[in-house]
Amino acid sequence: MKAPIVPNDDYPERSGEPDCPYYIKTQRCKDGLRCKFNHPRATAEAELVNYLATILRANEDCSVI
Ligand SMILES: [Zn+2]
């Protein structure tokens, strides 16, 4: 069997625990499901939304000029 190259995002979300510093920095965690820290999945989605908003805003600026 082949091991998947792409890391899955099955990291534990533990509300009430401190955020995993490794996961916050890299969106990955070497301890995976065994990690005791919180892995907020919303972070990646929030960054994506931010990114899209930036693009939209840049387009608006261009059209104004
Ligand atoms: Zn972790």
N, CA, C, O and the ligand as a Tripos MOL2 file, in Angstrom:
@<TRIPOS>MOLECULE
protein
  261   259    66     0     0
PROTEIN
NO_CHARGES

@<TRIPOS>ATOM
      1 N           0.8340   -1.2000    0.0000 N.3       1 MET1
      2 CA          0.0000    0.0000    0.0000 C.3       1 MET1
      3 C           0.8690    1.2510    0.0000 C.2       1 MET1
      4 O           1.9060    1.3000    0.6620 O.2       1 MET1
      5 N           0.4450    2.2380   -0.7330 N.am      2 LYS2
      6 CA          1.1740    3.5000   -0.7680 C.3       2 LYS2
      7 C           0.6780    4.4110    0.3460 C.2       2 LYS2
      8 O          -0.5170    4.4990    0.6280 O.2       2 LYS2
      9 N           1.6210    5.0700    0.9550 N.am      3 ALA3
     10 CA          1.2370    6.0720    1.9430 C.3       3 ALA3
     11 C           0.9330    7.3740    1.2240 C.2       3 ALA3
     12 O           1.6660    7.7650    0.3150 O.2       3 ALA3
     13 N          -0.1140    8.0350    1.6090 N.am      4 PRO4
     14 CA         -0.4490    9.2990    0.9460 C.3       4 PRO4
     15 C           0.6240   10.3410    1.1760 C.2       4 PRO4
     16 O           1.0870   10.5240    2.3020 O.2       4 PRO4
     17 N           1.0190   11.0210    0.1210 N.am      5 ILE5
     18 CA          2.0520   12.0530    0.2430 C.3       5 ILE5
     19 C           1.4650   13.3250    0.8440 C.2       5 ILE5
     20 O           2.0760   13.9860    1.6830 O.2       5 ILE5
     21 N           0.2660   13.6400    0.3890 N.am      6 VAL6
     22 CA         -0.3750   14.8520    0.9050 C.3       6 VAL6
     23 C          -0.8330   14.6010    2.3350 C.2       6 VAL6
     24 O          -1.5820   13.6570    2.5900 O.2       6 VAL6
     25 N          -0.3960   15.4240    3.2530 N.am      7 PRO7
     26 CA         -0.8080   15.2280    4.6430 C.3       7 PRO7
     27 C          -2.2930   15.5360    4.8170 C.2       7 PRO7
     28 O          -2.7890   16.5390    4.3050 O.2       7 PRO7
     29 N          -2.9770   14.6960    5.5180 N.am      8 ASN8
     30 CA         -4.3860   15.0080    5.7740 C.3       8 ASN8
     31 C          -4.4660   16.0410    6.8970 C.2       8 ASN8
     32 O          -3.4790   16.3190    7.5770 O.2       8 ASN8
     33 N          -5.6260   16.5830    7.0690 N.am      9 ASP9
     34 CA         -5.7710   17.6110    8.0990 C.3       9 ASP9
     35 C          -6.5350   17.0620    9.2950 C.2       9 ASP9
     36 O          -7.3270   17.7600    9.9280 O.2       9 ASP9
     37 N          -6.2790   15.8060    9.5820 N.am     10 ASP10
     38 CA         -6.9460   15.1820   10.7140 C.3      10 ASP10
     39 C          -6.1840   15.4690   12.0020 C.2      10 ASP10
     40 O          -5.6120   14.5710   12.6190 O.2      10 ASP10
     41 N          -6.1880   16.7000   12.3800 N.am     11 TYR11
     42 CA         -5.5680   17.0640   13.6400 C.3      11 TYR11
     43 C          -6.6710   17.3380   14.6530 C.2      11 TYR11
     44 O          -7.7380   17.8420   14.3030 O.2      11 TYR11
     45 N          -6.4080   17.0060   15.8990 N.am     12 PRO12
     46 CA         -7.4610   17.1550   16.9100 C.3      12 PRO12
     47 C          -7.7480   18.6130   17.2410 C.2      12 PRO12
     48 O          -6.8430   19.4190   17.4620 O.2      12 PRO12
     49 N          -9.0230   18.9150   17.2660 N.am     13 GLU13
     50 CA         -9.4280   20.2400   17.7330 C.3      13 GLU13
     51 C          -9.7990   20.1070   19.1940 C.2      13 GLU13
     52 O         -10.7700   19.4340   19.5380 O.2      13 GLU13
     53 N          -9.0360   20.7400   20.0410 N.am     14 ARG14
     54 CA         -9.2720   20.6400   21.4840 C.3      14 ARG14
     55 C          -9.5400   22.0360   22.0310 C.2      14 ARG14
     56 O          -8.6370   22.7210   22.5120 O.2      14 ARG14
     57 N         -10.7820   22.4300   21.9470 N.am     15 SER15
     58 CA        -11.1270   23.7410   22.4960 C.3      15 SER15
     59 C         -10.8800   23.7160   23.9940 C.2      15 SER15
     60 O         -11.2770   22.7790   24.6860 O.2      15 SER15
     61 N         -10.2190   24.7570   24.4870 N.am     16 GLY16
     62 CA         -9.8620   24.8070   25.8900 C.3      16 GLY16
     63 C          -8.3910   24.5600   26.0950 C.2      16 GLY16
     64 O          -7.8270   24.9310   27.1250 O.2      16 GLY16
     65 N          -7.7540   23.9210   25.0990 N.am     17 GLU17
     66 CA         -6.3120   23.7220   25.1710 C.3      17 GLU17
     67 C          -5.6190   24.8460   24.3950 C.2      17 GLU17
     68 O          -6.2250   25.4450   23.5060 O.2      17 GLU17
     69 N          -4.3700   25.1320   24.7200 N.am     18 PRO18
     70 CA         -3.6350   26.1400   23.9500 C.3      18 PRO18
     71 C          -3.4030   25.6670   22.5230 C.2      18 PRO18
     72 O          -3.2980   24.4690   22.2610 O.2      18 PRO18
     73 N          -3.3250   26.6260   21.6010 N.am     19 ASP19
     74 CA         -3.1020   26.2800   20.2070 C.3      19 ASP19
     75 C          -1.7160   25.6630   20.0300 C.2      19 ASP19
     76 O          -0.7520   26.0550   20.6870 O.2      19 ASP19
     77 N          -1.6440   24.7010   19.1370 N.am     20 CYS20
     78 CA         -0.3810   24.0430   18.8410 C.3      20 CYS20
     79 C           0.5200   25.0310   18.0860 C.2      20 CYS20
     80 O           0.1750   25.4430   16.9790 O.2      20 CYS20
     81 N           1.6460   25.4100   18.6530 N.am     21 PRO21
     82 CA          2.4920   26.4180   17.9980 C.3      21 PRO21
     83 C           3.0150   25.9390   16.6550 C.2      21 PRO21
     84 O           3.1790   26.7280   15.7240 O.2      21 PRO21
     85 N           3.2720   24.6590   16.5610 N.am     22 TYR22
     86 CA          3.7900   24.0930   15.3200 C.3      22 TYR22
     87 C           2.7390   24.1580   14.2160 C.2      22 TYR22
     88 O           3.0290   24.4820   13.0640 O.2      22 TYR22
     89 N           1.5090   23.8360   14.6130 N.am     23 TYR23
     90 CA          0.4110   23.8420   13.6470 C.3      23 TYR23
     91 C           0.0710   25.2580   13.2160 C.2      23 TYR23
     92 O          -0.2380   25.4950   12.0480 O.2      23 TYR23
     93 N           0.1250   26.1970   14.1440 N.am     24 ILE24
     94 CA         -0.1780   27.5860   13.8310 C.3      24 ILE24
     95 C           0.8260   28.1240   12.8150 C.2      24 ILE24
     96 O           0.4680   28.8660   11.9000 O.2      24 ILE24
     97 N           2.0880   27.7380   12.9920 N.am     25 LYS25
     98 CA          3.1350   28.2530   12.1090 C.3      25 LYS25
     99 C           3.0910   27.6020   10.7350 C.2      25 LYS25
    100 O           3.2280   28.2810    9.7180 O.2      25 LYS25
    101 N           2.9030   26.2920   10.7030 N.am     26 THR26
    102 CA          3.1330   25.5580    9.4550 C.3      26 THR26
    103 C           1.8880   24.8940    8.9070 C.2      26 THR26
    104 O           1.9170   24.3220    7.8170 O.2      26 THR26
    105 N           0.7820   24.9610    9.6580 N.am     27 GLN27
    106 CA         -0.4400   24.2530    9.2740 C.3      27 GLN27
    107 C          -0.2300   22.7460    9.3130 C.2      27 GLN27
    108 O          -1.0360   21.9860    8.7760 O.2      27 GLN27
    109 N           0.8330   22.3250    9.9380 N.am     28 ARG28
    110 CA          1.0810   20.8950   10.0930 C.3      28 ARG28
    111 C           1.5460   20.6260   11.4990 C.2      28 ARG28
    112 O           1.9600   21.5280   12.2280 O.2      28 ARG28
    113 N           1.4680   19.3570   11.8650 N.am     29 CYS29
    114 CA          1.8740   18.9970   13.2100 C.3      29 CYS29
    115 C           2.4620   17.6100   13.1860 C.2      29 CYS29
    116 O           1.8270   16.6620   12.7240 O.2      29 CYS29
    117 N           3.6770   17.4900   13.6840 N.am     30 LYS30
    118 CA          4.3590   16.2080   13.5970 C.3      30 LYS30
    119 C           3.7200   15.1700   14.5100 C.2      30 LYS30
    120 O           3.8830   13.9700   14.2890 O.2      30 LYS30
    121 N           3.0100   15.6080   15.5120 N.am     31 ASP31
    122 CA          2.3990   14.6690   16.4400 C.3      31 ASP31
    123 C           1.0140   14.2190   15.9950 C.2      31 ASP31
    124 O           0.4850   13.2250   16.4930 O.2      31 ASP31
    125 N           0.4280   14.9600   15.0470 N.am     32 GLY32
    126 CA         -0.8560   14.5490   14.5050 C.3      32 GLY32
    127 C          -1.9150   14.3620   15.5700 C.2      32 GLY32
    128 O          -2.0880   15.1950   16.4600 O.2      32 GLY32
    129 N          -2.6160   13.2530   15.4570 N.am     33 LEU33
    130 CA         -3.7520   13.0130   16.3470 C.3      33 LEU33
    131 C          -3.3170   12.8310   17.7950 C.2      33 LEU33
    132 O          -4.1350   12.9280   18.7100 O.2      33 LEU33
    133 N          -2.0320   12.5670   18.0050 N.am     34 ARG34
    134 CA         -1.5760   12.3270   19.3750 C.3      34 ARG34
    135 C          -1.1880   13.6190   20.0700 C.2      34 ARG34
    136 O          -0.9040   13.6330   21.2680 O.2      34 ARG34
    137 N          -1.1790   14.7140   19.2990 N.am     35 CYS35
    138 CA         -0.7940   15.9970   19.8870 C.3      35 CYS35
    139 C          -1.8450   16.4440   20.9010 C.2      35 CYS35
    140 O          -3.0480   16.2800   20.6970 O.2      35 CYS35
    141 N          -1.3520   17.0090   21.9930 N.am     36 LYS36
    142 CA         -2.2760   17.3920   23.0650 C.3      36 LYS36
    143 C          -2.8000   18.8060   22.8920 C.2      36 LYS36
    144 O          -3.6860   19.2350   23.6320 O.2      36 LYS36
    145 N          -2.2560   19.5430   21.9110 N.am     37 PHE37
    146 CA         -2.6630   20.9290   21.7390 C.3      37 PHE37
    147 C          -3.8610   21.0460   20.8180 C.2      37 PHE37
    148 O          -4.2690   20.0820   20.1690 O.2      37 PHE37
    149 N          -4.4200   22.2560   20.7750 N.am     38 ASN38
    150 CA         -5.5620   22.5250   19.9210 C.3      38 ASN38
    151 C          -5.0950   22.8370   18.4980 C.2      38 ASN38
    152 O          -4.0950   23.5250   18.2960 O.2      38 ASN38
    153 N          -5.8360   22.3210   17.5210 N.am     39 HIS39
    154 CA         -5.4920   22.5700   16.1280 C.3      39 HIS39
    155 C          -6.6950   23.1790   15.4260 C.2      39 HIS39
    156 O          -7.4640   22.4600   14.7870 O.2      39 HIS39
    157 N          -6.8710   24.4830   15.5340 N.am     40 PRO40
    158 CA         -8.0520   25.1330   14.9790 C.3      40 PRO40
    159 C          -8.0360   25.0960   13.4560 C.2      40 PRO40
    160 O          -7.2030   25.7380   12.8160 O.2      40 PRO40
    161 N          -8.9550   24.3470   12.8930 N.am     41 ARG41
    162 CA         -8.9850   24.1880   11.4380 C.3      41 ARG41
    163 C          -9.4300   25.4770   10.7450 C.2      41 ARG41
    164 O          -9.1370   25.7010    9.5710 O.2      41 ARG41
    165 N         -10.1420   26.3150   11.4950 N.am     42 ALA42
    166 CA        -10.6880   27.5360   10.8920 C.3      42 ALA42
    167 C          -9.5810   28.4800   10.4540 C.2      42 ALA42
    168 O          -9.8120   29.3640    9.6300 O.2      42 ALA42
    169 N          -8.3890   28.3040   10.9910 N.am     43 THR43
    170 CA         -7.3030   29.2280   10.6710 C.3      43 THR43
    171 C          -7.0150   29.2240    9.1790 C.2      43 THR43
    172 O          -6.9010   30.2860    8.5660 O.2      43 THR43
    173 N          -6.8970   28.0610    8.6000 N.am     44 ALA44
    174 CA         -6.5780   27.9730    7.1830 C.3      44 ALA44
    175 C          -7.6890   28.6040    6.3510 C.2      44 ALA44
    176 O          -7.4130   29.3150    5.3850 O.2      44 ALA44
    177 N          -8.9170   28.3550    6.7110 N.am     45 GLU45
    178 CA        -10.0380   28.9130    5.9680 C.3      45 GLU45
    179 C         -10.0530   30.4280    6.1030 C.2      45 GLU45
    180 O         -10.3330   31.1320    5.1320 O.2      45 GLU45
    181 N          -9.7590   30.9330    7.2820 N.am     46 ALA46
    182 CA         -9.7450   32.3680    7.5030 C.3      46 ALA46
    183 C          -8.6660   33.0140    6.6510 C.2      46 ALA46
    184 O          -8.8700   34.1020    6.1120 O.2      46 ALA46
    185 N          -7.5340   32.3630    6.5250 N.am     47 GLU47
    186 CA         -6.4540   32.9160    5.7140 C.3      47 GLU47
    187 C          -6.8490   32.9320    4.2510 C.2      47 GLU47
    188 O          -6.5240   33.8690    3.5220 O.2      47 GLU47
    189 N          -7.5460   31.8990    3.8270 N.am     48 LEU48
    190 CA         -8.0010   31.8440    2.4300 C.3      48 LEU48
    191 C          -8.9780   32.9760    2.1540 C.2      48 LEU48
    192 O          -8.8920   33.6400    1.1210 O.2      48 LEU48
    193 N          -9.9020   33.1930    3.0740 N.am     49 VAL49
    194 CA        -10.8720   34.2780    2.9230 C.3      49 VAL49
    195 C         -10.1440   35.6150    2.8700 C.2      49 VAL49
    196 O         -10.4740   36.4820    2.0610 O.2      49 VAL49
    197 N          -9.1560   35.7690    3.7350 N.am     50 ASN50
    198 CA         -8.3580   36.9820    3.7360 C.3      50 ASN50
    199 C          -7.6930   37.1950    2.3880 C.2      50 ASN50
    200 O          -7.6760   38.3040    1.8550 O.2      50 ASN50
    201 N          -7.1570   36.1340    1.8570 N.am     51 TYR51
    202 CA         -6.4440   36.1830    0.5850 C.3      51 TYR51
    203 C          -7.3890   36.6030   -0.5320 C.2      51 TYR51
    204 O          -7.0490   37.4580   -1.3500 O.2      51 TYR51
    205 N          -8.5620   36.0090   -0.5670 N.am     52 LEU52
    206 CA         -9.5390   36.3470   -1.5990 C.3      52 LEU52
    207 C          -9.9960   37.7890   -1.4490 C.2      52 LEU52
    208 O         -10.1730   38.5020   -2.4360 O.2      52 LEU52
    209 N         -10.1830   38.2070   -0.2150 N.am     53 ALA53
    210 CA        -10.6130   39.5800    0.0330 C.3      53 ALA53
    211 C          -9.5630   40.5580   -0.4580 C.2      53 ALA53
    212 O          -9.8920   41.6230   -0.9810 O.2      53 ALA53
    213 N          -8.3090   40.2000   -0.2900 N.am     54 THR54
    214 CA         -7.2230   41.0670   -0.7510 C.3      54 THR54
    215 C          -7.2540   41.2090   -2.2630 C.2      54 THR54
    216 O          -7.0550   42.3010   -2.7960 O.2      54 THR54
    217 N          -7.5030   40.1080   -2.9490 N.am     55 ILE55
    218 CA         -7.5700   40.1440   -4.4080 C.3      55 ILE55
    219 C          -8.7360   41.0210   -4.8520 C.2      55 ILE55
    220 O          -8.5960   41.8570   -5.7440 O.2      55 ILE55
    221 N          -9.8790   40.8180   -4.2210 N.am     56 LEU56
    222 CA        -11.0560   41.5950   -4.5850 C.3      56 LEU56
    223 C         -10.8010   43.0760   -4.3610 C.2      56 LEU56
    224 O         -11.1870   43.9170   -5.1730 O.2      56 LEU56
    225 N         -10.1440   43.3820   -3.2480 N.am     57 ARG57
    226 CA         -9.8880   44.7780   -2.9330 C.3      57 ARG57
    227 C          -8.9240   45.3780   -3.9630 C.2      57 ARG57
    228 O          -9.0890   46.5210   -4.3890 O.2      57 ARG57
    229 N          -7.9280   44.5990   -4.3530 N.am     58 ALA58
    230 CA         -6.9520   45.0830   -5.3440 C.3      58 ALA58
    231 C          -7.6690   45.3820   -6.6560 C.2      58 ALA58
    232 O          -7.3810   46.3850   -7.3080 O.2      58 ALA58
    233 N          -8.5930   44.5210   -7.0390 N.am     59 ASN59
    234 CA         -9.3470   44.7520   -8.2720 C.3      59 ASN59
    235 C         -10.1770   46.0320   -8.1720 C.2      59 ASN59
    236 O         -10.2850   46.7910   -9.1350 O.2      59 ASN59
    237 N         -10.7510   46.2550   -7.0110 N.am     60 GLU60
    238 CA        -11.5560   47.4590   -6.8250 C.3      60 GLU60
    239 C         -10.6860   48.6920   -6.9870 C.2      60 GLU60
    240 O         -11.0780   49.6610   -7.6370 O.2      60 GLU60
    241 N          -9.4880   48.6490   -6.3850 N.am     61 ASP61
    242 CA         -8.5940   49.7930   -6.4890 C.3      61 ASP61
    243 C          -8.2560   50.0810   -7.9330 C.2      61 ASP61
    244 O          -8.1910   51.2410   -8.3390 O.2      61 ASP61
    245 N          -8.0400   49.0450   -8.7070 N.am     62 CYS62
    246 CA         -7.6800   49.2390  -10.1140 C.3      62 CYS62
    247 C          -8.8340   49.8880  -10.8810 C.2      62 CYS62
    248 O          -8.6290   50.7770  -11.7080 O.2      62 CYS62
    249 N         -10.0580   49.4200  -10.5840 N.am     63 SER63
    250 CA        -11.1890   49.9310  -11.3480 C.3      63 SER63
    251 C         -11.4760   51.3880  -10.9980 C.2      63 SER63
    252 O         -12.0000   52.1390  -11.8200 O.2      63 SER63
    253 N         -11.1280   51.7850   -9.7680 N.am     64 VAL64
    254 CA        -11.3520   53.1730   -9.3600 C.3      64 VAL64
    255 C         -10.4710   54.0940  -10.1810 C.2      64 VAL64
    256 O         -10.8850   55.1790  -10.5920 O.2      64 VAL64
    257 N          -9.2440   53.6410  -10.4130 N.am     65 ILE65
    258 CA         -8.3250   54.4860  -11.1910 C.3      65 ILE65
    259 C          -8.7680   54.4220  -12.6600 C.2      65 ILE65
    260 O          -8.1520   55.0520  -13.5190 O.2      65 ILE65
    261 ZN          0.0310   19.7940   17.3480 Zn       66 ZN66
@<TRIPOS>BOND
     1     1     2 1
     2     2     3 1
     3     3     4 2
     4     3     5 am
     5     5     6 1
     6     6     7 1
     7     7     8 2
     8     7     9 am
     9     9    10 1
    10    10    11 1
    11    11    12 2
    12    11    13 am
    13    13    14 1
    14    14    15 1
    15    15    16 2
    16    15    17 am
    17    17    18 1
    18    18    19 1
    19    19    20 2
    20    19    21 am
    21    21    22 1
    22    22    23 1
    23    23    24 2
    24    23    25 am
    25    25    26 1
    26    26    27 1
    27    27    28 2
    28    27    29 am
    29    29    30 1
    30    30    31 1
    31    31    32 2
    32    31    33 am
    33    33    34 1
    34    34    35 1
    35    35    36 2
    36    35    37 am
    37    37    38 1
    38    38    39 1
    39    39    40 2
    40    39    41 am
    41    41    42 1
    42    42    43 1
    43    43    44 2
    44    43    45 am
    45    45    46 1
    46    46    47 1
    47    47    48 2
    48    47    49 am
    49    49    50 1
    50    50    51 1
    51    51    52 2
    52    51    53 am
    53    53    54 1
    54    54    55 1
    55    55    56 2
    56    55    57 am
    57    57    58 1
    58    58    59 1
    59    59    60 2
    60    59    61 am
    61    61    62 1
    62    62    63 1
    63    63    64 2
    64    63    65 am
    65    65    66 1
    66    66    67 1
    67    67    68 2
    68    67    69 am
    69    69    70 1
    70    70    71 1
    71    71    72 2
    72    71    73 am
    73    73    74 1
    74    74    75 1
    75    75    76 2
    76    75    77 am
    77    77    78 1
    78    78    79 1
    79    79    80 2
    80    79    81 am
    81    81    82 1
    82    82    83 1
    83    83    84 2
    84    83    85 am
    85    85    86 1
    86    86    87 1
    87    87    88 2
    88    87    89 am
    89    89    90 1
    90    90    91 1
    91    91    92 2
    92    91    93 am
    93    93    94 1
    94    94    95 1
    95    95    96 2
    96    95    97 am
    97    97    98 1
    98    98    99 1
    99    99   100 2
   100    99   101 am
   101   101   102 1
   102   102   103 1
   103   103   104 2
   104   103   105 am
   105   105   106 1
   106   106   107 1
   107   107   108 2
   108   107   109 am
   109   109   110 1
   110   110   111 1
   111   111   112 2
   112   111   113 am
   113   113   114 1
   114   114   115 1
   115   115   116 2
   116   115   117 am
   117   117   118 1
   118   118   119 1
   119   119   120 2
   120   119   121 am
   121   121   122 1
   122   122   123 1
   123   123   124 2
   124   123   125 am
   125   125   126 1
   126   126   127 1
   127   127   128 2
   128   127   129 am
   129   129   130 1
   130   130   131 1
   131   131   132 2
   132   131   133 am
   133   133   134 1
   134   134   135 1
   135   135   136 2
   136   135   137 am
   137   137   138 1
   138   138   139 1
   139   139   140 2
   140   139   141 am
   141   141   142 1
   142   142   143 1
   143   143   144 2
   144   143   145 am
   145   145   146 1
   146   146   147 1
   147   147   148 2
   148   147   149 am
   149   149   150 1
   150   150   151 1
   151   151   152 2
   152   151   153 am
   153   153   154 1
   154   154   155 1
   155   155   156 2
   156   155   157 am
   157   157   158 1
   158   158   159 1
   159   159   160 2
   160   159   161 am
   161   161   162 1
   162   162   163 1
   163   163   164 2
   164   163   165 am
   165   165   166 1
   166   166   167 1
   167   167   168 2
   168   167   169 am
   169   169   170 1
   170   170   171 1
   171   171   172 2
   172   171   173 am
   173   173   174 1
   174   174   175 1
   175   175   176 2
   176   175   177 am
   177   177   178 1
   178   178   179 1
   179   179   180 2
   180   179   181 am
   181   181   182 1
   182   182   183 1
   183   183   184 2
   184   183   185 am
   185   185   186 1
   186   186   187 1
   187   187   188 2
   188   187   189 am
   189   189   190 1
   190   190   191 1
   191   191   192 2
   192   191   193 am
   193   193   194 1
   194   194   195 1
   195   195   196 2
   196   195   197 am
   197   197   198 1
   198   198   199 1
   199   199   200 2
   200   199   201 am
   201   201   202 1
   202   202   203 1
   203   203   204 2
   204   203   205 am
   205   205   206 1
   206   206   207 1
   207   207   208 2
   208   207   209 am
   209   209   210 1
   210   210   211 1
   211   211   212 2
   212   211   213 am
   213   213   214 1
   214   214   215 1
   215   215   216 2
   216   215   217 am
   217   217   218 1
   218   218   219 1
   219   219   220 2
   220   219   221 am
   221   221   222 1
   222   222   223 1
   223   223   224 2
   224   223   225 am
   225   225   226 1
   226   226   227 1
   227   227   228 2
   228   227   229 am
   229   229   230 1
   230   230   231 1
   231   231   232 2
   232   231   233 am
   233   233   234 1
   234   234   235 1
   235   235   236 2
   236   235   237 am
   237   237   238 1
   238   238   239 1
   239   239   240 2
   240   239   241 am
   241   241   242 1
   242   242   243 1
   243   243   244 2
   244   243   245 am
   245   245   246 1
   246   246   247 1
   247   247   248 2
   248   247   249 am
   249   249   250 1
   250   250   251 1
   251   251   252 2
   252   251   253 am
   253   253   254 1
   254   254   255 1
   255   255   256 2
   256   255   257 am
   257   257   258 1
   258   258   259 1
   259   259   260 2
@<TRIPOS>SUBSTRUCTURE
     1 MET1         2 RESIDUE 1 A MET
     2 LYS2         6 RESIDUE 1 A LYS
     3 ALA3        10 RESIDUE 1 A ALA
     4 PRO4        14 RESIDUE 1 A PRO
     5 ILE5        18 RESIDUE 1 A ILE
     6 VAL6        22 RESIDUE 1 A VAL
     7 PRO7        26 RESIDUE 1 A PRO
     8 ASN8        30 RESIDUE 1 A ASN
     9 ASP9        34 RESIDUE 1 A ASP
    10 ASP10       38 RESIDUE 1 A ASP
    11 TYR11       42 RESIDUE 1 A TYR
    12 PRO12       46 RESIDUE 1 A PRO
    13 GLU13       50 RESIDUE 1 A GLU
    14 ARG14       54 RESIDUE 1 A ARG
    15 SER15       58 RESIDUE 1 A SER
    16 GLY16       62 RESIDUE 1 A GLY
    17 GLU17       66 RESIDUE 1 A GLU
    18 PRO18       70 RESIDUE 1 A PRO
    19 ASP19       74 RESIDUE 1 A ASP
    20 CYS20       78 RESIDUE 1 A CYS
    21 PRO21       82 RESIDUE 1 A PRO
    22 TYR22       86 RESIDUE 1 A TYR
    23 TYR23       90 RESIDUE 1 A TYR
    24 ILE24       94 RESIDUE 1 A ILE
    25 LYS25       98 RESIDUE 1 A LYS
    26 THR26      102 RESIDUE 1 A THR
    27 GLN27      106 RESIDUE 1 A GLN
    28 ARG28      110 RESIDUE 1 A ARG
    29 CYS29      114 RESIDUE 1 A CYS
    30 LYS30      118 RESIDUE 1 A LYS
    31 ASP31      122 RESIDUE 1 A ASP
    32 GLY32      126 RESIDUE 1 A GLY
    33 LEU33      130 RESIDUE 1 A LEU
    34 ARG34      134 RESIDUE 1 A ARG
    35 CYS35      138 RESIDUE 1 A CYS
    36 LYS36      142 RESIDUE 1 A LYS
    37 PHE37      146 RESIDUE 1 A PHE
    38 ASN38      150 RESIDUE 1 A ASN
    39 HIS39      154 RESIDUE 1 A HIS
    40 PRO40      158 RESIDUE 1 A PRO
    41 ARG41      162 RESIDUE 1 A ARG
    42 ALA42      166 RESIDUE 1 A ALA
    43 THR43      170 RESIDUE 1 A THR
    44 ALA44      174 RESIDUE 1 A ALA
    45 GLU45      178 RESIDUE 1 A GLU
    46 ALA46      182 RESIDUE 1 A ALA
    47 GLU47      186 RESIDUE 1 A GLU
    48 LEU48      190 RESIDUE 1 A LEU
    49 VAL49      194 RESIDUE 1 A VAL
    50 ASN50      198 RESIDUE 1 A ASN
    51 TYR51      202 RESIDUE 1 A TYR
    52 LEU52      206 RESIDUE 1 A LEU
    53 ALA53      210 RESIDUE 1 A ALA
    54 THR54      214 RESIDUE 1 A THR
    55 ILE55      218 RESIDUE 1 A ILE
    56 LEU56      222 RESIDUE 1 A LEU
    57 ARG57      226 RESIDUE 1 A ARG
    58 ALA58      230 RESIDUE 1 A ALA
    59 ASN59      234 RESIDUE 1 A ASN
    60 GLU60      238 RESIDUE 1 A GLU
    61 ASP61      242 RESIDUE 1 A ASP
    62 CYS62      246 RESIDUE 1 A CYS
    63 SER63      250 RESIDUE 1 A SER
    64 VAL64      254 RESIDUE 1 A VAL
    65 ILE65      258 RESIDUE 1 A ILE
    66 ZN66       261 GROUP 0 **** ****
